[in-house]
Amino acid sequence: MPSFSRRRVVHALSGAATLAALPRSARTADYPSRPIRLVIPYGAGGSGDQIGRPWVDKMSALLGPTFVEYIGGAGGAIGTAAVAREEPDGYSLLLGNGSTQVIIPLTSSNPGYSVGDFRAIYRLINSALVFAIHPSVPAANLRELIAYAKANPGKLSYGTPGIATGNHLVGETFKQQAGALDIVHVPYRGIAQASNDLVSGQISLVIAVMSVQLLQLSQAGKIRLLAVTTEKRLSGAPDIPTAVESGMPDLRYEGWFGLFAPRLTDDAIIDRIAQATRLAMTDAALQASYRAQGMEPDSDSSPDKFQRIVDATSASLAPVIKSIGLGNL
């Protein structure tokens, strides 16, 4: 059990007064009575950290002592399966995303859990994938990229963090919707090496989660950012058009991270976590910290709204996964 400083205990006590303003139906008699654990199913230092730790800090002040545990491995499946096996008491939560909650269950025959093992609580952020090209590729937008790819079949390559990632599925969707483009997929073990190879010109294109690093590389002229996959432009990068604006009305994909609990967790506990999170997400400083990383904070989520997003992601990705033969790996 981790130790907690006097300062954090004081924060937790002061948070109780804040929660008094929440609806009575969102409170339970004894929850929480001990520390809440948020499992991040990846290693420390990644995007999970950047999203999960600010939430933990806020919950430590609102609900009581809350801490992070990293359980990485198998692309997030090991940590996700670990939470699925926990008691549904609200003390073990998961920071899940489209990969852990949709793609892995659709592509793996035995990930150790199923889609139905979890309840959605609250979407914390959504993020865009961005099409980034090397400056040597003569394209200033997606239309010109498509035209160049058609005129030069097999010449272009695109990098992703790996096979069956959301990045890969968006890449294959792009190729299909643009007329069966001949662009070679180059899977990496992570996006960092793919980005390095893009800068050096080893690959032509990267489909990556929007980040401060990519914005900085673009500003330095080392790469060119063509389009994002969200329905609307990002507030943190308003100059980059969407794929929809670029002539591809059906190329939409939003990455998201959010909170999940084991399936049998009580409604009152789910609601209390969601209410506290909603309150935390109205904080201007927290919103600014997410936007500075190229993410869009969600201050208007709920268990029902988030579940609909999860279901919509599954419905949109399942046909792509089937068409490229990735189902039941």
Disulfide bonds with the S-S distance in Angstrom:
none
